[in-house]
Amino acid sequence: MSRVYFTTARGTRWDYRYSVLGRFERMLGECGLLKFEKGEYVAVKTHFGSEGAHRVVRPSFLGKVTNAVKSAGGKPFVTDTVRIMGVDYLEVANQNGINHLSVGAPVILADGPFGKDSLIISAPGDVLGEIAVASAIHDSSAMVVCSHIKGHIQAGYAGAIKNLAMGGVSAAHREGGWKKGRGHMHCNGEVPLSWEAEVCTYCLQCENVCPKGAIKFVDEKLVQDKSQCWFCGRCARVCPSGALTLPVNNDTFQKSLAESAGAVLSTFKPGKVIYINFMFEIQPECDCMPSCDTPMLQDQGILISDDLVAIEQATVDILRKGSPLPGSVAEERECKPGDDVLAMVNPRNYMLCIEHAERLGLGRREYELVEVQ
């Protein structure tokens, strides 16, 4: 049984050692999982957020991670892959407080400023085939995956698997384009975006939300640049009238996430990747959206493990016991204590992804929870 270390979000003593940060600092040392060779480069993978989406892993926590990596002999750098143009994305990271001064380590883009620095890697399973893994992650010999736990419009649940699967690969490969990058998971092949002009209100939300500028309206007609589109589905998600639809096979998408994560992990030796799940400000949408709603579940705490599947199973087990928050989408969906809020807010079979990851040999769902107080 894999061990998953846990500390609660509660802080009931006026003593730094028992604050969440203090306990997290002790967790990093006491779990005994951060073991690196002297001078070894260690990627600290996180999500930089978006302009308008600020509920990312806080720099204070990332700083504790980089300090722990240094204490264990490694040389950390904090990284993510390009979601919007690279220089702009680094500015977003800085706006969200993630920079060299705040996290105590260089902050870089794993797939370069243009999002094309990647290598084609074979993926396990029978859905993806292969995918473009970001070069700085591919070339690192160790990694700490810091994931902000939240909902997701397609995945239902976004944790460590999604962080690896979507954030460890490029949006597009230099030669293979989006069909070898992140878009490959979203649609598994080119699926036409459908637009119904008669119900369109021309609010332009789809055009504004597109991270690649792949949608424009010309003479009251929608024009899609398929060479730029990576089929993320944000345009269809924000359309208030239902004029836009992007067909997605959700079961295939869930499996592709696990397989992409497997491709990323295949570039590391066993035991060289550690996972930290931060269950704070659990919002209904991904951090890549240009806005964020109020949290839908009460803060739960932090989990650490070297088993990807175990930490994901432990996370959703804890979230299912969490309290839905008033004034959130959970209240709108009439969620009650004990309900699976994730599934009610974004109706997706998110367990399929975790189960598929276990079948691929990425970890085990059975775990022992070790609480750090």
Residue frames relative to the residue before (quaternion, step in Angstrom):
aa qw qx qy qz dx dy dz
M 1.0000 0.0000 0.0000 0.0000 0.00 0.00 0.00
S 0.3924 -0.7233 0.5184 0.2326 3.57 -0.85 0.94
R 0.3857 -0.7082 0.5411 0.2384 3.54 -1.13 0.64
V 0.0730 -0.7519 0.6541 0.0370 3.53 -1.08 0.86
Y 0.2435 -0.7824 0.5616 0.1147 3.56 -0.63 1.18
F 0.0727 -0.8186 0.5689 -0.0312 3.54 -0.93 0.97
T 0.0349 0.7494 -0.6607 -0.0251 3.51 -1.19 0.67
T 0.5013 -0.6997 0.4361 0.2625 3.53 -0.93 0.95
A 0.5543 -0.6005 0.4658 0.3393 3.55 -1.29 0.36
R 0.5364 0.6352 -0.4073 0.3779 3.60 1.22 -0.31
G 0.0693 -0.7605 0.6430 0.0579 3.52 -1.20 0.66
T 0.0079 -0.8715 0.4871 -0.0570 3.56 -0.03 1.29
R 0.7128 0.3717 -0.2600 0.5349 3.60 1.26 0.02
W 0.4092 -0.7126 0.5185 0.2365 3.55 -1.01 0.87
D 0.4907 0.6042 -0.4347 0.4531 3.53 0.65 1.21
Y 0.4998 -0.6884 0.4289 0.3039 3.61 -0.64 1.12
R 0.6240 0.5709 -0.3537 0.3995 3.59 0.95 -0.81
Y 0.7553 0.3497 -0.1918 0.5201 3.57 1.16 -0.59
S 0.4158 0.6575 -0.4956 0.3862 3.56 1.26 0.35
V 0.6635 -0.4811 0.3600 0.4458 3.60 -1.23 0.22
L 0.6631 0.4983 -0.3103 0.4645 3.60 0.92 -0.85
G 0.6564 0.5156 -0.3081 0.4564 3.56 0.96 -0.86
R 0.6711 0.4804 -0.2936 0.4823 3.57 0.94 -0.87
F 0.6245 0.5354 -0.3369 0.4581 3.58 1.05 -0.75
E 0.6248 0.5371 -0.3269 0.4629 3.55 1.02 -0.83
R 0.6733 0.4770 -0.2925 0.4833 3.58 0.97 -0.84
M 0.6048 0.5720 -0.3479 0.4313 3.58 1.03 -0.77
L 0.6576 0.5329 -0.3105 0.4326 3.54 0.89 -0.97
G 0.7081 0.4368 -0.2617 0.4892 3.57 1.06 -0.73
E 0.7204 0.4837 -0.2562 0.4259 3.55 0.88 -0.96
C 0.6122 0.5725 -0.3709 0.3999 3.61 1.08 -0.57
G 0.3220 -0.7957 0.4667 0.2130 3.58 1.20 -0.43
L 0.4969 0.6910 -0.4045 0.3346 3.59 1.22 0.32
L 0.6648 0.4990 -0.3112 0.4607 3.60 1.13 -0.54
K 0.2044 0.7632 -0.5721 0.2201 3.54 -0.06 1.37
F 0.0775 0.8135 -0.5662 0.1084 3.55 -0.50 1.19
E 0.5178 -0.5925 0.5040 0.3560 3.53 -1.27 0.40
K 0.6085 -0.5729 0.3958 0.3805 3.56 -1.11 0.67
G 0.8334 0.1724 -0.1559 0.5014 3.55 -0.78 1.08
E 0.4394 0.7105 -0.4513 0.3137 3.58 1.27 0.06
Y 0.4112 -0.6982 0.5286 0.2531 3.58 -0.92 0.91
V 0.0733 -0.8021 0.5926 -0.0083 3.56 -0.83 1.05
A 0.2909 -0.7495 0.5727 0.1601 3.56 -0.70 1.11
V 0.1461 -0.7452 0.6446 0.0887 3.57 -0.89 0.96
K 0.1368 -0.8427 0.5196 0.0325 3.55 -0.02 1.36
T 0.1219 0.7699 -0.6172 0.1071 3.54 -0.80 1.05
H 0.4519 -0.6350 0.5289 0.3359 3.58 -1.30 -0.26
F 0.3913 -0.7581 0.4767 0.2118 3.57 -0.74 1.07
G 0.5082 -0.6507 0.4258 0.3700 3.60 1.22 -0.30
S 0.3872 -0.6791 0.5583 0.2779 3.54 -1.23 -0.54
E 0.5731 -0.5247 0.4654 0.4240 3.52 -1.27 0.20
G 0.7560 0.2654 -0.2275 0.5535 3.56 -0.31 1.27
A 0.7203 0.3254 -0.2263 0.5693 3.59 1.24 -0.28
H 0.0243 -0.8644 0.4988 -0.0590 3.55 -0.13 1.31
R 0.5702 0.6256 -0.3860 0.3668 3.62 1.21 -0.10
V 0.2384 0.7707 -0.5434 0.2321 3.56 0.66 1.15
V 0.6691 -0.4209 0.3730 0.4858 3.59 -1.28 -0.06
R 0.4509 -0.7313 0.4434 0.2554 3.56 -0.63 1.12
P 0.6014 -0.5933 0.4007 0.3547 3.59 -1.05 0.76
S 0.6003 0.5748 -0.3715 0.4139 3.62 1.04 -0.66
F 0.6640 0.4758 -0.3017 0.4916 3.59 1.06 -0.72
L 0.6370 0.5181 -0.3325 0.4640 3.59 0.97 -0.81
G 0.6258 0.5426 -0.3323 0.4511 3.58 1.07 -0.72
K 0.6286 0.5192 -0.3348 0.4725 3.58 1.05 -0.71
V 0.6363 0.5268 -0.3265 0.4594 3.57 1.05 -0.76
T 0.6890 0.4702 -0.3027 0.4611 3.60 0.81 -0.93
N 0.6180 0.5335 -0.3488 0.4602 3.60 1.06 -0.67
A 0.6584 0.5052 -0.3057 0.4668 3.57 0.99 -0.85
V 0.6230 0.5290 -0.3363 0.4678 3.58 1.05 -0.75
K 0.6522 0.5078 -0.3101 0.4697 3.58 0.96 -0.87
S 0.6552 0.5164 -0.3120 0.4546 3.58 0.95 -0.87
A 0.6951 0.4550 -0.2634 0.4904 3.56 1.17 -0.62
G 0.6628 -0.5491 0.2879 0.4198 3.58 1.29 0.18
G 0.6092 0.5951 -0.3474 0.3924 3.59 1.23 -0.22
K 0.3465 -0.6831 0.5959 0.2414 3.52 -1.39 0.20
P 0.1608 -0.8452 0.5037 0.0773 3.61 -0.15 1.24
F 0.0020 0.7278 -0.6817 -0.0751 3.50 -1.37 0.36
V 0.3604 -0.7293 0.5465 0.1987 3.56 -1.01 0.87
T 0.0355 0.8486 -0.5181 0.1013 3.55 -0.72 1.04
D 0.0001 0.7374 -0.6749 -0.0298 3.50 -1.41 0.34
T 0.4602 -0.6583 0.5061 0.3143 3.58 -1.26 0.14
V 0.6610 -0.5509 0.3508 0.3694 3.55 -1.21 0.61
R 0.1140 -0.7673 0.6287 0.0539 3.59 -0.92 0.97
I 0.7209 0.0952 -0.0877 0.6808 3.54 1.16 -0.76
M 0.7472 -0.3568 0.2430 0.5053 3.62 -1.19 0.05
G 0.6453 -0.6399 0.2761 0.3129 3.50 -0.87 1.13
V 0.6820 0.4679 -0.3022 0.4739 3.58 0.79 -0.97
D 0.6293 0.5238 -0.3264 0.4723 3.58 1.04 -0.78
Y 0.6608 0.5178 -0.3118 0.4450 3.57 0.99 -0.82
L 0.6237 0.5151 -0.3363 0.4822 3.58 1.06 -0.65
E 0.6189 0.5225 -0.3402 0.4777 3.58 1.12 -0.63
V 0.6183 0.5275 -0.3358 0.4761 3.58 1.06 -0.73
A 0.6253 0.5343 -0.3308 0.4626 3.58 0.98 -0.86
N 0.6654 0.5030 -0.2974 0.4645 3.56 0.93 -0.90
Q 0.6311 0.5288 -0.3279 0.4633 3.59 1.02 -0.80
N 0.7102 0.4228 -0.2459 0.5063 3.56 1.10 -0.70
G 0.6224 -0.6093 0.3112 0.3801 3.55 1.28 0.38
I 0.5687 0.5899 -0.3876 0.4224 3.58 1.25 0.12
N 0.3210 0.7094 -0.5664 0.2700 3.56 -0.36 1.29
H 0.7441 -0.4243 0.2695 0.4401 3.55 -1.29 0.21
L 0.6685 0.5119 -0.3097 0.4419 3.59 0.93 -0.85
S 0.7281 0.4567 -0.2566 0.4421 3.59 0.88 -0.89
V 0.7798 0.3333 -0.1829 0.4974 3.61 0.97 -0.75
G 0.4529 -0.7367 0.4192 0.2765 3.58 1.26 -0.03
A 0.7322 0.2936 -0.2217 0.5732 3.57 1.16 0.57
P 0.6293 -0.5258 0.3939 0.4151 3.62 -1.17 0.40
V 0.2247 -0.7434 0.6158 0.1331 3.56 -1.16 0.70
I 0.0613 0.8246 -0.5533 0.1010 3.58 -0.50 1.19
L 0.4563 -0.6312 0.5468 0.3072 3.52 -1.38 0.20
A 0.4318 -0.7521 0.4384 0.2360 3.57 -0.58 1.15
D 0.7657 0.2963 -0.1812 0.5414 3.59 1.14 -0.54
G 0.6538 -0.5553 0.3064 0.4127 3.57 1.15 0.63
P 0.6829 -0.5296 0.3193 0.3888 3.59 -1.22 0.40
F 0.7298 0.3904 -0.2418 0.5064 3.59 1.20 -0.37
G 0.4908 -0.7182 0.3942 0.2966 3.57 1.30 0.19
K 0.6096 0.5769 -0.3494 0.4165 3.59 1.13 0.49
D 0.5259 0.6301 -0.4181 0.3894 3.59 1.26 -0.03
S 0.3555 0.7312 -0.4865 0.3197 3.56 0.02 1.31
L 0.2811 -0.7362 0.5913 0.1713 3.53 -1.34 0.30
I 0.4493 -0.6816 0.5095 0.2721 3.57 -1.01 0.84
I 0.0263 -0.8019 0.5947 -0.0504 3.57 -0.71 1.17
S 0.4823 -0.6535 0.5010 0.2989 3.56 -1.03 0.79
A 0.2515 -0.7652 0.5784 0.1291 3.55 -1.02 0.89
P 0.4816 -0.6447 0.4954 0.3271 3.60 -1.06 0.63
G 0.6830 0.4833 -0.3391 0.4300 3.58 -1.20 0.32
D 0.5165 -0.6813 0.4528 0.2530 3.55 -1.33 0.02
V 0.5577 0.6230 -0.3880 0.3876 3.61 1.23 0.30
L 0.7992 0.3547 -0.1781 0.4513 3.59 0.53 -1.19
G 0.2753 -0.7498 0.5483 0.2477 3.56 0.77 -1.01
E 0.7323 -0.2959 0.2257 0.5703 3.57 0.61 -1.15
I 0.0789 -0.7920 0.6052 0.0154 3.55 -1.25 0.46
A 0.5131 -0.6640 0.4662 0.2801 3.56 -1.25 0.57
V 0.1683 -0.7929 0.5825 0.0608 3.59 -0.37 1.26
A 0.5276 -0.6520 0.4473 0.3104 3.59 -0.88 0.98
S 0.5523 -0.6846 0.3692 0.3001 3.56 -0.80 1.06
A 0.6773 0.4960 -0.3180 0.4407 3.64 0.89 -0.83
I 0.6355 0.4767 -0.3253 0.5130 3.57 1.19 -0.47
H 0.6310 0.5421 -0.3219 0.4520 3.57 0.96 -0.87
D 0.7502 0.4242 -0.2185 0.4578 3.59 0.88 -0.95
S 0.5549 0.5856 -0.4033 0.4318 3.61 1.23 -0.19
S 0.3671 -0.7398 0.5204 0.2169 3.56 -1.07 0.68
A 0.7800 0.1511 -0.1054 0.5980 3.60 1.27 -0.17
M 0.0454 -0.8062 0.5899 -0.0069 3.57 -1.19 0.56
V 0.1596 -0.7208 0.6642 0.1177 3.52 -1.27 0.64
V 0.1964 -0.8059 0.5536 0.0735 3.57 -0.55 1.20
C 0.0861 -0.8111 0.5785 -0.0075 3.58 -0.40 1.29
S 0.0234 -0.8529 0.5188 -0.0536 3.58 -0.24 1.28
H 0.3012 -0.7050 0.6146 0.1860 3.54 -1.01 0.91
I 0.3169 -0.7746 0.5207 0.1684 3.59 -0.58 1.15
K 0.1632 0.7808 -0.5745 0.1833 3.55 -0.88 1.01
G 0.5727 -0.5342 0.4662 0.4114 3.53 -1.34 -0.18
H 0.1482 -0.7760 0.6055 0.0959 3.56 -1.32 0.02
I 0.5315 -0.6818 0.3981 0.3069 3.56 -0.86 0.96
Q 0.7634 0.3110 -0.1964 0.5310 3.61 1.09 -0.57
A 0.7247 0.4350 -0.2498 0.4723 3.59 0.96 -0.83
G 0.4131 -0.6976 0.4857 0.3268 3.60 1.14 -0.55
Y 0.7768 0.0205 0.0412 0.6281 3.54 0.93 -1.05
A 0.0924 -0.7918 0.6029 0.0319 3.58 -0.94 0.90
G 0.1485 0.7810 -0.5879 0.1496 3.53 -0.57 1.21
A 0.8440 -0.1563 0.1208 0.4987 3.56 -1.01 -0.84
I 0.6313 0.5261 -0.3491 0.4503 3.61 0.96 -0.77
K 0.6778 0.4778 -0.2935 0.4756 3.56 0.86 -0.93
N 0.6137 0.5547 -0.3434 0.4447 3.61 1.01 -0.75
L 0.6808 0.4624 -0.2692 0.5002 3.57 1.02 -0.84
A 0.7111 0.5073 -0.2695 0.4055 3.53 0.78 -1.12
M 0.7621 0.3341 -0.1751 0.5262 3.57 0.88 -0.97
G 0.7585 0.4166 -0.2079 0.4560 3.57 0.96 -0.86
G 0.6591 0.5055 -0.3170 0.4578 3.57 1.22 -0.26
V 0.7023 0.4058 -0.2500 0.5288 3.57 1.30 -0.10
S 0.5580 -0.6080 0.4544 0.3355 3.55 -1.27 0.37
A 0.5834 -0.5482 0.4556 0.3894 3.54 -1.25 0.34
A 0.7944 -0.0385 0.0576 0.6035 3.55 1.06 -0.77
H 0.4041 -0.6844 0.5509 0.2546 3.54 -1.19 0.62
R 0.6377 -0.5645 0.3628 0.3783 3.57 -1.10 0.68
E 0.7810 0.2721 -0.1491 0.5420 3.58 1.02 -0.76
G 0.7418 0.4451 -0.2326 0.4445 3.58 0.93 -0.86
G 0.3851 -0.7503 0.4643 0.2706 3.57 1.28 -0.20
W 0.7949 -0.3131 0.2147 0.4733 3.57 -1.29 -0.37
K 0.5896 0.5960 -0.3745 0.3963 3.61 1.14 -0.48
K 0.6998 0.3748 -0.2693 0.5452 3.59 1.28 -0.16
G 0.6747 0.4921 -0.2861 0.4699 3.57 1.28 -0.03
R 0.8465 -0.1926 0.1438 0.4751 3.52 -1.28 -0.58
G 0.6322 0.5618 -0.3299 0.4194 3.57 1.04 -0.75
H 0.5375 0.6304 -0.3929 0.3993 3.57 1.21 -0.50
M 0.6690 0.4799 -0.2968 0.4838 3.58 1.06 -0.71
H 0.6426 0.5628 -0.3324 0.3999 3.56 0.95 -0.84
C 0.8434 0.1004 -0.0262 0.5272 3.57 0.90 -0.83
N 0.2791 -0.7869 0.5087 0.2101 3.60 1.23 -0.23
G 0.7910 -0.0684 0.0082 0.6080 3.52 0.80 1.04
E 0.6099 -0.5925 0.3875 0.3561 3.52 -1.18 0.49
V 0.0092 -0.7799 0.6240 -0.0474 3.55 -0.62 1.20
P 0.4636 -0.7167 0.4320 0.2913 3.61 -0.64 1.03
L 0.3916 -0.6605 0.5907 0.2480 3.52 -1.16 0.75
S 0.2238 -0.7999 0.5474 0.1019 3.57 -0.71 1.07
W 0.0535 -0.7972 0.6012 -0.0105 3.57 -0.89 1.02
E 0.1583 -0.7787 0.6029 0.0715 3.56 -0.84 1.04
A 0.3370 -0.7954 0.4731 0.1732 3.53 -0.20 1.33
E 0.6548 0.5581 -0.3232 0.3940 3.57 1.00 -0.80
V 0.7415 0.3577 -0.2359 0.5163 3.62 1.14 -0.40
C 0.4815 0.6748 -0.4316 0.3557 3.60 1.27 -0.07
T 0.2641 -0.7726 0.5600 0.1408 3.58 -0.96 0.90
Y 0.3709 -0.7582 0.4596 0.2763 3.59 1.33 0.00
C 0.2330 0.7923 -0.5231 0.2104 3.55 0.96 0.91
L 0.3458 -0.7882 0.4351 0.2641 3.57 1.37 -0.35
Q 0.3443 0.7428 -0.5112 0.2614 3.61 1.17 0.32
C 0.6282 0.5414 -0.3362 0.4463 3.59 1.02 -0.76
E 0.6580 0.5046 -0.3037 0.4693 3.57 0.97 -0.88
N 0.6951 0.4907 -0.2748 0.4478 3.57 0.95 -0.89
V 0.7094 0.4748 -0.2691 0.4459 3.59 1.03 -0.73
C 0.5399 0.6488 -0.4025 0.3543 3.61 1.17 -0.41
P 0.3610 -0.7695 0.4830 0.2102 3.63 -0.59 1.08
K 0.7331 0.4156 -0.2232 0.4899 3.58 1.21 -0.38
G 0.4290 -0.7060 0.4640 0.3197 3.59 1.25 -0.04
A 0.3562 0.7814 -0.4438 0.2560 3.55 1.18 0.65
I 0.7060 0.3893 -0.2548 0.5340 3.60 1.29 -0.05
K 0.0685 0.7728 -0.6272 0.0681 3.53 -0.94 0.97
F 0.2846 -0.7215 0.5956 0.2091 3.55 -1.23 0.44
V 0.0145 -0.7893 0.6113 -0.0556 3.53 -0.71 1.17
D 0.8295 -0.0785 0.0019 0.5530 3.57 -0.60 1.15
E 0.6590 -0.5493 0.2774 0.4324 3.54 0.97 1.03
K 0.5901 0.5001 -0.4007 0.4910 3.55 1.11 0.77
L 0.4237 -0.6976 0.5168 0.2583 3.57 -1.00 0.86
V 0.0878 -0.7778 0.6220 0.0197 3.53 -0.92 1.00
Q 0.1354 -0.8017 0.5810 0.0382 3.57 -0.69 1.13
D 0.2510 -0.7475 0.5985 0.1417 3.57 -0.85 1.02
K 0.2411 -0.8237 0.4986 0.1212 3.58 -0.04 1.30
S 0.5895 0.5746 -0.3778 0.4239 3.57 1.17 -0.39
Q 0.7145 0.4155 -0.2385 0.5099 3.59 1.22 -0.50
C 0.6124 0.5964 -0.3417 0.3905 3.60 1.08 -0.74
W 0.1342 -0.7785 0.6036 0.1076 3.57 -0.99 0.81
F 0.4909 -0.7279 0.3948 0.2707 3.57 1.26 0.55
C 0.2099 0.8084 -0.5182 0.1839 3.56 0.90 0.97
G 0.4441 -0.7361 0.4189 0.2923 3.59 1.22 -0.37
R 0.4030 0.7318 -0.4805 0.2668 3.61 1.21 0.05
C 0.6253 0.5626 -0.3451 0.4164 3.58 1.00 -0.82
A 0.6776 0.4726 -0.2917 0.4820 3.58 0.92 -0.89
R 0.6247 0.5658 -0.3356 0.4207 3.57 1.07 -0.76
V 0.7683 0.3836 -0.2132 0.4659 3.59 0.86 -0.86
C 0.4829 0.6796 -0.4411 0.3322 3.61 1.21 -0.18
P 0.3077 -0.8031 0.4792 0.1750 3.63 -0.42 1.15
S 0.7303 0.4416 -0.2372 0.4640 3.60 1.15 -0.50
G 0.4782 -0.6744 0.4384 0.3525 3.58 1.25 -0.19
A 0.3616 0.7539 -0.4803 0.2649 3.58 1.19 0.42
L 0.7441 0.3386 -0.1925 0.5428 3.57 1.18 -0.57
T 0.0406 0.7706 -0.6355 0.0242 3.57 -1.03 0.84
L 0.0823 -0.7668 0.6354 0.0384 3.53 -1.13 0.73
P 0.3262 -0.7845 0.4877 0.2009 3.60 -0.20 1.24
V 0.0228 0.7874 -0.6140 0.0498 3.57 -0.94 0.95
N 0.3003 -0.7043 0.6148 0.1891 3.55 -0.99 0.88
N 0.2978 -0.8174 0.4585 0.1815 3.57 -0.11 1.24
D 0.6175 0.5376 -0.3584 0.4487 3.60 1.00 -0.68
T 0.6533 0.5009 -0.3045 0.4791 3.56 0.98 -0.85
F 0.6340 0.5350 -0.3282 0.4517 3.58 1.01 -0.80
Q 0.6491 0.5198 -0.3209 0.4534 3.59 0.92 -0.90
K 0.6712 0.4877 -0.2974 0.4725 3.58 0.94 -0.86
S 0.6460 0.5335 -0.3287 0.4360 3.57 0.99 -0.81
L 0.5910 0.5609 -0.3684 0.4476 3.61 1.10 -0.62
A 0.6739 0.4895 -0.2944 0.4686 3.57 0.88 -0.95
E 0.6755 0.5004 -0.2969 0.4528 3.57 0.97 -0.85
S 0.6300 0.5134 -0.3332 0.4779 3.59 1.05 -0.70
A 0.6245 0.5212 -0.3317 0.4778 3.59 1.01 -0.80
G 0.6409 0.5288 -0.3162 0.4578 3.57 1.04 -0.80
A 0.6303 0.5283 -0.3306 0.4630 3.57 1.05 -0.74
V 0.6462 0.5120 -0.3137 0.4710 3.58 0.95 -0.88
L 0.7030 0.4777 -0.2714 0.4515 3.58 0.85 -0.98
S 0.5825 0.6025 -0.3746 0.3968 3.59 1.14 -0.54
T 0.6353 0.5290 -0.3331 0.4534 3.60 1.21 -0.32
F 0.6762 0.4367 -0.2855 0.5201 3.61 1.31 0.02
K 0.4875 -0.6229 0.5193 0.3236 3.55 -1.19 0.53
P 0.6389 -0.5318 0.3746 0.4107 3.63 -1.12 0.50
G 0.8129 0.2765 -0.2124 0.4666 3.55 -1.06 0.84
K 0.6120 0.5866 -0.3430 0.4046 3.59 1.26 0.01
V 0.6938 0.4061 -0.2787 0.5254 3.60 1.27 0.10
I 0.1164 -0.7817 0.6121 0.0255 3.57 -0.86 1.05
Y 0.2232 -0.7892 0.5637 0.0976 3.58 -1.05 0.80
I 0.0321 -0.7706 0.6365 0.0038 3.55 -1.02 0.90
N 0.1104 -0.7996 0.5896 0.0299 3.58 -0.66 1.13
F 0.1834 -0.7920 0.5792 0.0603 3.54 -0.72 1.17
M 0.1321 -0.8144 0.5642 0.0310 3.57 -0.44 1.26
F 0.3791 0.6866 -0.5136 0.3480 3.53 0.50 1.31
E 0.8402 0.0854 -0.0724 0.5306 3.59 -1.14 0.64
I 0.0918 0.8452 -0.5142 0.1133 3.53 0.82 1.13
Q 0.0686 -0.8413 0.5358 -0.0214 3.53 0.09 1.35
P 0.5979 -0.6163 0.3778 0.3464 3.63 -1.16 0.39
E 0.7537 0.3714 -0.1908 0.5075 3.59 1.19 -0.46
C 0.6351 -0.5248 0.4186 0.3821 3.51 -1.37 0.27
D 0.5791 -0.6002 0.4330 0.3421 3.58 -1.19 0.51
C 0.6105 0.5698 -0.3621 0.4141 3.61 1.20 -0.21
M 0.5220 0.6146 -0.4290 0.4072 3.60 1.24 -0.10
P 0.5050 -0.6901 0.4296 0.2901 3.63 -1.06 0.67
S 0.7284 0.2546 -0.2198 0.5969 3.55 1.15 0.65
C 0.1341 -0.7847 0.5924 0.1241 3.58 -1.21 0.19
D 0.3994 -0.7097 0.5379 0.2180 3.52 -1.02 0.91
T 0.6513 -0.4796 0.3886 0.4413 3.56 -1.28 0.09
P 0.6037 -0.5686 0.4023 0.3879 3.63 -1.08 0.58
M 0.3378 -0.7705 0.5146 0.1654 3.57 -0.99 0.88
L 0.7582 0.2360 -0.1504 0.5890 3.59 1.28 -0.30
Q 0.5666 -0.5855 0.4579 0.3557 3.55 -1.17 0.62
D 0.5955 -0.5567 0.4419 0.3744 3.59 -1.15 0.65
Q 0.2098 -0.8107 0.5394 0.0887 3.56 -1.00 0.86
G 0.6370 -0.5312 0.3516 0.4341 3.60 1.01 -0.69
I 0.5594 -0.6005 0.4751 0.3175 3.54 -1.30 -0.46
L 0.1347 -0.7705 0.6203 0.0590 3.56 -1.14 0.81
I 0.0620 -0.7765 0.6264 0.0287 3.59 -1.10 0.73
S 0.1874 0.7689 -0.5979 0.1274 3.58 -1.00 0.82
D 0.3678 -0.6822 0.5658 0.2814 3.55 -1.32 0.16
D 0.6185 0.4956 -0.3379 0.5076 3.57 1.31 0.27
L 0.3981 -0.7566 0.4730 0.2130 3.57 -0.42 1.26
V 0.7088 0.4610 -0.2739 0.4584 3.58 0.80 -0.97
A 0.6430 0.5378 -0.3220 0.4400 3.57 0.97 -0.85
I 0.6900 0.4691 -0.3042 0.4596 3.60 0.85 -0.88
E 0.6299 0.5184 -0.3432 0.4656 3.60 1.07 -0.63
Q 0.6515 0.5027 -0.3175 0.4712 3.59 0.97 -0.82
A 0.6504 0.5111 -0.3152 0.4653 3.58 0.96 -0.85
T 0.6348 0.5440 -0.3288 0.4392 3.58 1.00 -0.81
V 0.7187 0.4307 -0.2761 0.4708 3.59 0.72 -0.99
D 0.5825 0.5622 -0.3778 0.4493 3.60 1.13 -0.53
I 0.6707 0.4841 -0.2879 0.4826 3.57 0.98 -0.87
L 0.6619 0.5184 -0.3133 0.4416 3.58 0.91 -0.89
R 0.6310 0.5475 -0.3357 0.4351 3.59 1.03 -0.71
K 0.6890 0.4349 -0.2700 0.5130 3.57 1.24 -0.40
G 0.5071 0.6889 -0.3979 0.3317 3.57 1.31 -0.14
S 0.5032 -0.6549 0.4837 0.2897 3.53 -1.27 0.45
P 0.3849 -0.7001 0.5458 0.2526 3.62 -0.80 0.97
L 0.3734 -0.7676 0.4886 0.1806 3.55 -0.95 0.88
P 0.4872 -0.6443 0.4989 0.3142 3.59 -1.06 0.73
G 0.7818 0.3304 -0.2399 0.4712 3.54 -1.19 0.50
S 0.6349 0.4992 -0.3263 0.4911 3.56 1.26 0.38
V 0.6911 -0.4406 0.3495 0.4540 3.55 -1.30 0.00
A 0.5617 0.5939 -0.3893 0.4245 3.61 1.17 -0.47
E 0.6441 0.4899 -0.3181 0.4940 3.58 1.04 -0.73
E 0.6274 0.5419 -0.3354 0.4475 3.60 1.00 -0.79
R 0.7172 0.4130 -0.2418 0.5066 3.58 1.07 -0.77
E 0.4360 -0.7345 0.4204 0.3060 3.57 1.35 0.20
C 0.2061 0.7868 -0.5440 0.2064 3.56 0.98 0.91
K 0.1809 -0.7722 0.6044 0.0761 3.54 -1.05 0.87
P 0.6520 -0.4838 0.3829 0.4408 3.62 -1.21 0.33
G 0.7537 0.3316 -0.2717 0.4982 3.55 -0.84 0.99
D 0.5646 0.5804 -0.3908 0.4379 3.59 1.25 -0.26
D 0.4527 -0.6261 0.5485 0.3196 3.54 -1.28 0.42
V 0.2413 -0.8259 0.4945 0.1231 3.55 0.15 1.34
L 0.6057 0.5705 -0.3557 0.4255 3.59 0.98 -0.82
A 0.7190 0.4532 -0.2478 0.4649 3.57 0.83 -1.02
M 0.6648 0.5040 -0.3099 0.4561 3.58 1.08 -0.62
V 0.6781 0.4786 -0.2895 0.4767 3.58 1.08 -0.70
N 0.7730 0.0726 -0.0274 0.6297 3.59 0.99 -0.89
P 0.2118 -0.8344 0.4929 0.1260 3.62 0.14 1.24
R 0.3059 0.7189 -0.5569 0.2819 3.55 -0.05 1.36
N 0.4514 -0.6636 0.5203 0.2919 3.56 -1.15 0.57
Y 0.0678 -0.8592 0.5065 0.0253 3.57 0.52 1.21
M 0.5761 0.5935 -0.3858 0.4088 3.60 1.17 -0.42
L 0.5327 0.6308 -0.4063 0.3914 3.59 1.18 -0.45
C 0.6343 0.5337 -0.3203 0.4585 3.57 1.04 -0.79
I 0.6822 0.4783 -0.2874 0.4725 3.59 0.87 -0.96
E 0.6539 0.5121 -0.3072 0.4646 3.58 0.97 -0.84
H 0.6525 0.5034 -0.3116 0.4730 3.59 1.01 -0.81
A 0.6174 0.5397 -0.3429 0.4583 3.58 1.04 -0.73
E 0.6360 0.5092 -0.3272 0.4788 3.58 1.04 -0.74
R 0.6497 0.5161 -0.3218 0.4560 3.61 0.94 -0.84
L 0.6730 0.4923 -0.2889 0.4704 3.58 1.10 -0.68
G 0.5223 -0.6650 0.3961 0.3578 3.60 1.27 -0.06
L 0.4230 0.7231 -0.4552 0.3015 3.60 1.18 0.47
G 0.7774 -0.1827 0.1168 0.5904 3.59 1.29 -0.02
R 0.4203 -0.6871 0.5349 0.2553 3.55 -1.37 -0.12
R 0.4821 -0.6893 0.4659 0.2745 3.55 -1.01 0.86
E 0.6114 0.5351 -0.3613 0.4575 3.61 1.14 -0.43
Y 0.0756 0.8185 -0.5596 0.1059 3.58 -0.78 1.00
E 0.3124 -0.6830 0.6213 0.2233 3.52 -1.43 0.25
L 0.2555 -0.7761 0.5596 0.1387 3.57 -0.73 1.06
V 0.1045 -0.7912 0.6024 0.0121 3.56 -0.73 1.15
E 0.1960 -0.8216 0.5265 0.0967 3.58 -0.41 1.17
V 0.2105 -0.7514 0.6165 0.1051 3.54 -1.02 0.93
Q 0.1284 -0.8289 0.5438 0.0277 3.59 -0.57 1.17
